[in-house]
Amino acid sequence: MELTHYHKIYPIPDKPGRLLLVATRRCSLLELSEALWDKLCNGGELTQKELETFIRLGVLVESRADEREEMRGTFDTINSSSRRFEVTAALTLECNLACPYCFEDPFRGRFVMSAETAGLLVQLLCERMSAGLDVLVDFYGGEALMRLDLLRGIAARLKDAASLHGVTFAFNLFSNGVLLTRNVVEELLPLGLAAVRTTLDGPPDIHDAQRPFVSGKGSFDVILKNLVSVHDIVALDLGGNYTCENYRRFPELLDIMLEAGIDPARLKGVDFSPVMPKADGSVSGDFGSACACTGEAWVIEANLFLRDEIIRRGFPTSKLQASACMIEFANDIVVGYDGSFYKCPVFMGDQEMRVGSLAEGIGDYRQSHNMDVWKSDECLECAYLPLCFGGCRFFRKLKSGAIDGVDCRRTMLDASLERIVRQDLSLKRQ
């Protein structure tokens, strides 16, 4: 047996002689003695229990060379065994908010999925169901609830089809929260609503400046009222968009939510993110502190600071886990309002990144999306590979104009992984 390529080791300052080992391929965390670590590194004799534990956690592998080849084939294995088809469907590009940093601003407008396109979408998903695949749809916008009638009709047809074919159907909803009333949620739950992803951009003054109604009026109070009214009946995944000037005030939002009666235990998760450039790479003049690189020092610090504050108040947040770009998964597709196919929502509207349509079918996107970009010696030897698999292709495209390399996460993970691991351990001890 050999020690895995994919690990990091950290000291435990308050426990001399003890170490913290992270096996990144399985995201396993374990504490061990320096003596045991020495045996692992130098082929020392292990007890049967130690050997079994280290194999189970992915610390020891039969062969590092074989492990490397397994990593190269990660998505071949996942895609060949996948039994679920996942679609992000943009019902409309209309929105009742006028966020100045809106990602979709370059192509937003009164564009709505037609009945014909909706029919083709249902047909595609029914075909996948008939092949034995479960189906998960993320309804997306614009603001998806501005076309509640369309959403309801698609979901009802897919629910019936899933029952007919003996598979499962569920859907998530991406919503700004303005129309997310209890009545709407109660109507959608029987149709398969599983979770809602919504957004509050910090305390009221920040949120209302960043996410006003089209009229200019603030939206914070309306959204918070809706979240209070529905958080006990549907899984809520709360996001928020910060800049380098305002991220330290986001904990105020968490306190407001607690005071309003939102029970952290009822939420699916809370994760805040930096404002990103728009789809065409531009940045609003009012939000020049947008993040265009995961290695920016302020973004790393903001993520760690906010993660601490989320955990400290008892809200759930994303744990350390393997991660990869959506383009790697063969059964994941984005369907635009016009029926166009993309491999990630960030590419919606970019004709260069269009990969087909409901009418045409999906084309070969390996070259346009540089699918094997991470299969280099440098990446395959990197302990962080299981946590990024080449990073965000959009960020790489922003930087160079093409997906001609990886969005390397080494700088970010060097600066943050140890603290993230310790945050997760502190959560386990609570």
C-alpha positions as CSV (number, residue, x, y, z in Angstrom):
1,M,0.0,0.0,0.0
2,E,1.1,3.6,-0.7
3,L,0.2,7.0,0.7
4,T,-2.4,8.8,-1.5
5,H,-1.2,11.7,-3.8
6,Y,-4.2,13.6,-2.5
7,H,-3.6,14.7,1.1
8,K,-2.6,17.6,3.2
9,I,-1.2,17.5,6.7
10,Y,-1.4,20.2,9.4
11,P,-0.1,20.6,12.9
12,I,-2.4,20.8,15.9
13,P,-1.0,23.7,18.0
14,D,-2.8,22.9,21.2
15,K,-1.9,19.2,20.9
16,P,1.9,18.7,20.7
17,G,2.8,15.5,18.8
18,R,-0.6,15.3,17.1
19,L,-1.4,16.1,13.4
20,L,-4.5,16.7,11.3
21,L,-4.6,14.7,8.1
22,V,-7.0,15.6,5.2
23,A,-7.5,13.1,2.5
24,T,-8.9,15.3,-0.2
25,R,-10.2,12.7,-2.6
26,R,-12.7,11.4,0.1
27,C,-12.6,14.7,2.1
28,S,-11.7,12.6,5.1
29,L,-10.4,14.3,8.2
30,L,-8.5,12.5,10.9
31,E,-6.3,13.2,13.9
32,L,-3.2,11.0,14.4
33,S,0.1,11.0,16.2
34,E,3.4,12.1,14.6
35,A,4.7,8.5,15.1
36,L,1.8,7.0,13.2
37,W,2.3,9.6,10.4
38,D,5.9,8.6,10.2
39,K,4.8,5.0,9.7
40,L,2.4,6.0,7.0
41,C,5.1,7.9,5.2
42,N,7.9,5.4,5.5
43,G,6.1,2.1,5.1
44,G,6.1,1.1,8.8
45,E,4.0,-1.8,10.1
46,L,0.4,-0.9,10.9
47,T,-2.1,-2.8,12.9
48,Q,-5.0,-4.5,11.0
49,K,-7.4,-1.9,12.3
50,E,-5.2,1.0,11.3
51,L,-4.7,-0.4,7.8
52,E,-8.4,-0.9,7.3
53,T,-9.2,2.6,8.5
54,F,-6.6,4.3,6.3
55,I,-7.8,2.3,3.2
56,R,-11.5,3.2,4.0
57,L,-10.7,6.9,4.4
58,G,-8.6,7.0,1.2
59,V,-5.3,7.7,2.9
60,L,-3.7,4.5,1.7
61,V,-4.1,3.2,-1.9
62,E,-2.9,0.1,-3.7
63,S,-0.7,2.1,-6.1
64,R,-0.2,5.9,-6.6
65,A,0.2,5.3,-10.3
66,D,-3.1,3.5,-10.4
67,E,-4.7,6.2,-8.3
68,R,-3.5,8.8,-10.8
69,E,-5.1,6.9,-13.6
70,E,-8.3,6.5,-11.6
71,M,-8.4,10.3,-11.2
72,R,-8.0,10.8,-15.0
73,G,-11.1,8.6,-15.4
74,T,-13.1,10.2,-12.6
75,F,-15.9,11.6,-14.8
76,D,-15.9,8.6,-17.2
77,T,-16.8,6.5,-14.1
78,I,-19.4,9.0,-12.8
79,N,-21.1,9.6,-16.1
80,S,-21.3,5.9,-17.0
81,S,-23.0,5.1,-13.7
82,S,-25.2,8.1,-13.4
83,R,-28.9,7.4,-13.0
84,R,-30.1,11.0,-12.8
85,F,-30.6,13.6,-15.5
86,E,-30.3,17.2,-14.3
87,V,-31.6,20.3,-16.1
88,T,-31.3,24.0,-15.3
89,A,-34.3,25.5,-17.2
90,A,-34.5,29.3,-17.7
91,L,-38.2,30.0,-18.0
92,T,-37.8,33.7,-18.6
93,L,-35.2,36.5,-18.5
94,E,-37.7,38.9,-17.1
95,C,-37.1,40.1,-13.5
96,N,-38.9,42.3,-11.0
97,L,-35.6,43.5,-9.5
98,A,-33.0,45.8,-11.0
99,C,-29.7,44.7,-9.5
100,P,-26.9,46.9,-10.8
101,Y,-24.4,43.9,-10.8
102,C,-26.9,41.5,-12.4
103,F,-25.0,38.7,-14.1
104,E,-27.5,38.4,-16.8
105,D,-27.9,42.1,-17.5
106,P,-26.1,41.9,-21.0
107,F,-28.9,39.7,-22.4
108,R,-31.8,40.3,-20.0
109,G,-35.2,41.3,-21.3
110,R,-38.8,40.3,-21.8
111,F,-37.9,36.9,-23.1
112,V,-40.1,34.0,-22.1
113,M,-40.0,30.3,-22.9
114,S,-42.7,29.5,-25.5
115,A,-45.3,26.8,-25.1
116,E,-43.6,25.0,-28.0
117,T,-40.2,25.1,-26.3
118,A,-41.7,24.0,-23.0
119,G,-43.2,21.0,-24.8
120,L,-39.8,20.1,-26.3
121,L,-38.3,20.3,-22.8
122,V,-40.9,18.0,-21.4
123,Q,-40.4,15.6,-24.3
124,L,-36.7,15.5,-23.7
125,L,-37.1,14.8,-20.0
126,C,-39.8,12.2,-20.6
127,E,-37.4,10.4,-23.0
128,R,-34.8,10.3,-20.2
129,M,-37.4,9.0,-17.8
130,S,-38.4,6.2,-20.2
131,A,-34.7,5.2,-20.3
132,G,-34.9,4.7,-16.5
133,L,-33.3,8.0,-15.4
134,D,-34.6,10.1,-12.4
135,V,-35.0,13.8,-13.3
136,L,-34.1,16.9,-11.3
137,V,-35.0,20.3,-12.7
138,D,-33.7,23.7,-11.4
139,F,-36.1,26.3,-12.6
140,Y,-34.2,29.5,-13.3
141,G,-34.6,33.0,-14.6
142,G,-34.6,36.0,-14.6
143,E,-37.2,35.4,-12.0
144,A,-38.8,32.0,-12.5
145,L,-41.9,32.8,-10.4
146,M,-42.9,35.5,-12.9
147,R,-43.9,32.5,-15.1
148,L,-45.5,30.5,-12.4
149,D,-48.1,29.2,-14.9
150,L,-45.4,27.8,-17.1
151,L,-43.5,26.3,-14.2
152,R,-46.6,24.7,-12.8
153,G,-47.6,23.2,-16.2
154,I,-44.1,21.7,-16.8
155,A,-43.8,20.3,-13.3
156,A,-47.3,18.7,-13.4
157,R,-46.6,16.9,-16.7
158,L,-43.2,15.7,-15.5
159,K,-44.6,14.4,-12.2
160,D,-47.2,12.3,-14.1
161,A,-44.5,11.0,-16.4
162,A,-42.2,10.0,-13.6
163,S,-45.1,8.0,-12.0
164,L,-45.8,6.3,-15.3
165,H,-42.1,5.3,-15.8
166,G,-41.4,4.3,-12.2
167,V,-38.7,7.0,-11.7
168,T,-38.5,10.1,-9.5
169,F,-39.0,13.7,-10.4
170,A,-38.2,16.7,-8.2
171,F,-37.4,20.4,-8.9
172,N,-35.6,23.2,-7.2
173,L,-36.4,26.8,-7.6
174,F,-34.0,29.7,-8.1
175,S,-35.9,32.8,-6.9
176,N,-35.1,36.3,-5.7
177,G,-37.8,35.7,-3.0
178,V,-40.1,38.5,-3.9
179,L,-43.0,36.3,-5.0
180,L,-42.1,33.4,-2.7
181,T,-45.2,33.4,-0.6
182,R,-46.5,30.6,1.5
183,N,-49.4,30.0,-0.8
184,V,-47.1,29.6,-3.8
185,V,-44.8,27.1,-1.9
186,E,-47.8,25.1,-0.7
187,E,-49.1,24.9,-4.3
188,L,-45.7,23.8,-5.7
189,L,-44.8,21.2,-3.0
190,P,-47.2,18.5,-4.3
191,L,-45.8,19.0,-7.8
192,G,-42.2,18.1,-6.6
193,L,-40.7,21.2,-5.2
194,A,-37.7,20.1,-3.1
195,A,-35.7,23.3,-2.3
196,V,-35.5,27.0,-3.0
197,R,-32.3,29.0,-3.6
198,T,-32.9,32.6,-2.7
199,T,-30.8,35.7,-2.0
200,L,-30.4,38.4,0.6
201,D,-27.5,40.8,0.1
202,G,-26.7,41.7,3.7
203,P,-28.6,44.0,6.0
204,P,-31.4,46.2,4.7
205,D,-29.4,49.2,3.5
206,I,-26.9,47.1,1.6
207,H,-29.5,44.7,0.2
208,D,-31.8,47.5,-0.9
209,A,-29.0,49.3,-2.8
210,Q,-27.8,46.1,-4.5
211,R,-31.2,44.4,-5.1
212,P,-33.9,47.1,-5.6
213,F,-37.2,46.6,-7.4
214,V,-37.4,47.9,-10.9
215,S,-39.2,50.9,-9.4
216,G,-36.1,51.7,-7.2
217,K,-37.9,50.7,-4.0
218,G,-36.0,48.4,-1.6
219,S,-36.9,44.7,-1.6
220,F,-35.4,43.5,1.7
221,D,-38.6,43.6,3.9
222,V,-40.7,41.8,1.3
223,I,-38.2,39.0,0.9
224,L,-37.5,38.6,4.6
225,K,-41.2,38.4,5.3
226,N,-41.6,35.6,2.7
227,L,-38.6,33.7,4.1
228,V,-40.0,33.8,7.6
229,S,-43.4,32.5,6.3
230,V,-42.0,29.5,4.2
231,H,-38.8,28.4,6.0
232,D,-40.7,25.8,8.0
233,I,-42.2,24.0,5.0
234,V,-39.5,24.0,2.3
235,A,-35.8,23.6,2.3
236,L,-34.2,27.1,1.9
237,D,-30.7,27.6,0.5
238,L,-29.8,31.2,1.2
239,G,-27.2,33.1,-0.7
240,G,-26.0,36.7,-0.8
241,N,-23.5,38.7,-2.9
242,Y,-20.9,40.8,-1.2
243,T,-18.2,43.2,-2.2
244,C,-14.8,43.9,-0.6
245,E,-16.3,47.1,1.0
246,N,-19.4,45.5,2.6
247,Y,-18.8,41.8,3.4
248,R,-18.0,42.5,7.1
249,R,-21.5,43.7,7.6
250,F,-23.2,40.5,6.4
251,P,-23.3,39.0,9.9
252,E,-25.9,41.7,10.7
253,L,-28.2,39.9,8.2
254,L,-27.8,36.6,10.2
255,D,-28.8,38.4,13.4
256,I,-31.8,40.0,11.7
257,M,-32.9,36.6,10.5
258,L,-32.6,35.1,14.0
259,E,-34.6,38.0,15.5
260,A,-37.3,37.6,12.8
261,G,-37.8,34.0,14.0
262,I,-36.0,32.0,11.3
263,D,-34.8,28.8,12.8
264,P,-31.3,27.9,11.5
265,A,-32.0,24.2,11.9
266,R,-34.8,24.5,9.3
267,L,-32.5,25.9,6.6
268,K,-30.7,23.8,4.0
269,G,-27.6,26.1,4.0
270,V,-26.3,29.6,4.0
271,D,-23.4,30.6,1.7
272,F,-22.4,34.1,0.7
273,S,-20.4,34.8,-2.5
274,P,-18.5,37.8,-4.0
275,V,-20.2,39.8,-6.7
276,M,-18.9,38.4,-10.0
277,P,-18.5,40.2,-13.4
278,K,-21.4,40.2,-15.7
279,A,-21.9,37.5,-18.4
280,D,-20.0,39.7,-20.9
281,G,-17.1,40.3,-18.4
282,S,-18.1,43.9,-17.6
283,V,-18.5,45.2,-14.1
284,S,-21.0,47.8,-12.9
285,G,-19.3,51.1,-12.0
286,D,-20.9,51.0,-8.6
287,F,-19.5,47.6,-7.8
288,G,-15.9,47.8,-8.9
289,S,-14.8,45.4,-6.2
290,A,-16.3,42.4,-8.0
291,C,-14.4,39.1,-7.8
292,A,-12.8,37.9,-11.1
293,C,-10.3,35.5,-9.6
294,T,-10.7,33.0,-6.7
295,G,-7.2,33.7,-5.5
296,E,-7.8,37.3,-4.7
297,A,-6.7,37.9,-1.0
298,W,-9.8,39.8,0.0
299,V,-12.1,37.1,-1.4
300,I,-10.2,34.4,0.6
301,E,-10.5,36.5,3.8
302,A,-14.1,37.3,3.2
303,N,-15.1,33.6,2.7
304,L,-13.3,32.5,5.9
305,F,-14.7,35.4,7.9
306,L,-18.3,34.8,6.8
307,R,-18.0,31.1,7.2
308,D,-17.0,31.6,10.8
309,E,-19.9,33.9,11.4
310,I,-22.4,31.6,9.8
311,I,-21.2,28.6,11.8
312,R,-21.0,30.6,15.1
313,R,-24.7,31.5,14.9
314,G,-25.7,27.9,14.2
315,F,-26.6,28.2,10.5
316,P,-25.7,25.3,8.2
317,T,-23.2,26.0,5.5
318,S,-21.3,24.0,2.8
319,K,-18.8,21.5,4.1
320,L,-15.5,20.5,2.6
321,Q,-16.4,18.3,-0.4
322,A,-15.1,17.2,-3.8
323,S,-16.1,19.8,-6.4
324,A,-16.0,20.1,-10.2
325,C,-17.4,22.3,-13.0
326,M,-20.8,21.3,-14.3
327,I,-19.4,20.8,-17.7
328,E,-17.8,17.6,-16.6
329,F,-21.1,15.9,-16.0
330,A,-22.7,14.4,-19.1
331,N,-26.2,14.3,-17.6
332,D,-26.2,18.0,-16.6
333,I,-27.5,20.6,-19.1
334,V,-28.7,24.1,-19.1
335,V,-31.7,25.0,-21.3
336,G,-32.2,28.6,-22.2
337,Y,-35.7,30.2,-22.6
338,D,-35.3,29.7,-26.4
339,G,-34.4,26.1,-26.1
340,S,-30.6,26.6,-26.5
341,F,-28.3,24.2,-24.7
342,Y,-25.4,25.3,-22.5
343,K,-23.1,23.5,-20.1
344,C,-23.3,26.1,-17.4
345,P,-25.6,28.9,-16.5
346,V,-22.8,31.4,-16.7
347,F,-22.5,30.7,-20.4
348,M,-26.2,31.4,-21.2
349,G,-26.5,33.9,-24.0
350,D,-22.9,33.4,-25.2
351,Q,-23.3,32.0,-28.7
352,E,-19.7,30.7,-28.7
353,M,-20.6,28.5,-25.8
354,R,-23.9,27.2,-27.1
355,V,-23.8,23.4,-27.5
356,G,-27.1,22.7,-29.3
357,S,-30.8,23.0,-28.6
358,L,-33.9,21.1,-27.8
359,A,-34.7,20.9,-31.5
360,E,-31.1,20.0,-32.7
361,G,-29.9,17.9,-29.8
362,I,-26.6,18.3,-28.0
363,G,-23.4,18.6,-30.0
364,D,-19.8,17.8,-29.3
365,Y,-18.5,20.4,-26.9
366,R,-15.2,18.7,-25.9
367,Q,-13.1,21.1,-27.9
368,S,-15.1,24.3,-27.2
369,H,-15.0,23.7,-23.5
370,N,-11.5,22.2,-23.4
371,M,-12.8,19.2,-21.5
372,D,-9.5,17.6,-20.5
373,V,-7.8,20.8,-19.5
374,W,-7.1,19.5,-16.0
375,K,-5.5,16.3,-17.1
376,S,-2.0,17.6,-17.0
377,D,0.9,16.3,-14.9
378,E,0.7,19.4,-12.7
379,C,-2.9,19.0,-11.9
380,L,-2.8,15.2,-11.5
381,E,0.0,15.6,-9.0
382,C,-1.8,18.3,-7.0
383,A,-3.2,17.4,-3.6
384,Y,-6.1,19.8,-4.3
385,L,-7.3,18.2,-7.6
386,P,-10.3,16.5,-6.1
387,L,-11.5,19.9,-4.7
388,C,-11.4,21.8,-8.0
389,F,-10.8,19.7,-11.2
390,G,-9.6,22.7,-13.0
391,G,-11.8,25.3,-11.3
392,C,-14.3,27.7,-12.9
393,R,-14.2,27.8,-16.7
394,F,-15.9,31.2,-16.7
395,F,-13.2,32.8,-14.6
396,R,-10.6,31.3,-17.0
397,K,-12.5,32.7,-20.0
398,L,-12.7,36.1,-18.3
399,K,-8.9,36.1,-17.8
400,S,-7.8,35.0,-21.3
401,G,-10.8,35.1,-23.6
402,A,-10.9,31.4,-23.9
403,I,-10.9,28.2,-21.8
404,D,-7.3,27.7,-22.6
405,G,-6.1,26.6,-19.1
406,V,-7.3,25.9,-15.6
407,D,-8.6,28.3,-13.1
408,C,-6.1,27.1,-10.5
409,R,-7.3,27.1,-6.9
410,R,-3.9,26.4,-5.3
411,T,-3.4,30.0,-4.0
412,M,-6.9,30.0,-2.5
413,L,-6.7,26.5,-1.0
414,D,-3.1,27.1,0.4
415,A,-4.5,30.1,2.2
416,S,-7.8,28.7,3.4
417,L,-8.1,24.9,3.5
418,E,-6.5,24.4,6.9
419,R,-8.9,27.0,8.5
420,I,-11.9,25.5,6.7
421,V,-11.0,22.1,8.1
422,R,-10.7,23.5,11.6
423,Q,-14.1,25.3,11.1
424,D,-15.7,22.0,10.2
425,L,-14.1,20.2,13.1
426,S,-15.4,22.9,15.5
427,L,-18.9,22.4,14.1
428,K,-18.7,18.6,14.7
429,R,-17.8,19.3,18.4
430,Q,-20.8,21.5,19.0
